[in-house]
Amino acid sequence: MTRSASTPRGNLETLERPEGGAGGTGPPVVPPAVPAQARRDVVATLHRLIDTLTELSESPGRSNAASLPSNLPLLLTAVEAGKLLSISRSKVLDLATRGHLPSLRIGGSVRIPREALVEWIADRTNGVQTGGVTREPEWARVDRDPDR
């Protein structure tokens, strides 16, 4: 498309920075003073926000499943599970093969049940949050029976 010669063009306006130019060489701009009432309103709003967040974190029955997007399928691929866990696809497959991660084999593919994954994460993070004893890895288990 071409513009006809009769179409008027708007004038371009050169905008300058409030400091006095492109390099900021002018005097610094001091923001207007905030009234005391506005400061009190902001502080009161922040206190209400903190109280609300504290109540939400202390309320029982909150499930980690609510934090997952509802459009996820019931069975996740290794790539989808890896994205949720922030690990690679091969690490997900390795954990599933060793039995450390709940998984199903459907034909030649591995699928991770979404709810089982959420419970698996909750089981492993519950000990960390409460300061309880965490499970030791399989390689660290030693048979200390003197009769053997």
URZILIN-V236936 format. One record per residue. N is the residue number from 1. SS is DSSP state (H for helix, E for strand, L for the rest). OMEGA is omega as a letter, one per 20 degrees, with the letter a starting at -180 (NA if undefined). Layout:
[[N	SS	OMEGA] [N	SS	OMEGA]]
//
This chain:
[[1	L	r] [2	L	a] [3	L	r] [4	L	a] [5	L	a] [6	L	a] [7	L	a] [8	L	r] [9	L	r] [10	L	r] [11	L	r] [12	L	a] [13	L	r] [14	L	r] [15	L	r] [16	L	r] [17	L	a] [18	L	a] [19	L	r] [20	L	r] [21	L	a] [22	L	a] [23	L	a] [24	L	a] [25	L	a] [26	L	r] [27	L	a] [28	L	r] [29	L	r] [30	L	a] [31	L	r] [32	L	a] [33	L	r] [34	L	r] [35	L	a] [36	H	a] [37	H	r] [38	H	r] [39	H	r] [40	H	r] [41	H	r] [42	H	r] [43	H	r] [44	H	r] [45	H	r] [46	H	r] [47	H	r] [48	H	r] [49	H	r] [50	H	r] [51	H	r] [52	H	r] [53	H	r] [54	H	r] [55	H	r] [56	H	a] [57	H	a] [58	H	a] [59	L	a] [60	L	r] [61	L	r] [62	L	a] [63	L	r] [64	H	a] [65	H	r] [66	H	a] [67	H	r] [68	L	r] [69	L	a] [70	L	a] [71	L	r] [72	L	r] [73	L	r] [74	L	r] [75	E	a] [76	E	r] [77	L	r] [78	H	r] [79	H	a] [80	H	r] [81	H	r] [82	H	r] [83	H	r] [84	H	a] [85	H	a] [86	L	r] [87	L	a] [88	L	r] [89	H	a] [90	H	r] [91	H	r] [92	H	r] [93	H	r] [94	H	r] [95	H	r] [96	H	r] [97	H	a] [98	H	r] [99	L	r] [100	L	a] [101	L	r] [102	L	a] [103	L	r] [104	E	r] [105	E	r] [106	E	a] [107	L	r] [108	L	a] [109	E	r] [110	E	r] [111	E	a] [112	E	r] [113	E	a] [114	H	a] [115	H	r] [116	H	r] [117	H	r] [118	H	r] [119	H	r] [120	H	r] [121	H	a] [122	H	r] [123	H	a] [124	H	r] [125	H	a] [126	H	r] [127	H	r] [128	H	a] [129	H	a] [130	H	a] [131	L	a] [132	L	a] [133	L	r] [134	L	r] [135	L	r] [136	L	a] [137	L	a] [138	H	a] [139	H	a] [140	H	a] [141	L	a] [142	L	r] [143	L	a] [144	L	r] [145	L	a] [146	L	a] [147	L	a] [148	L	NA]]
//
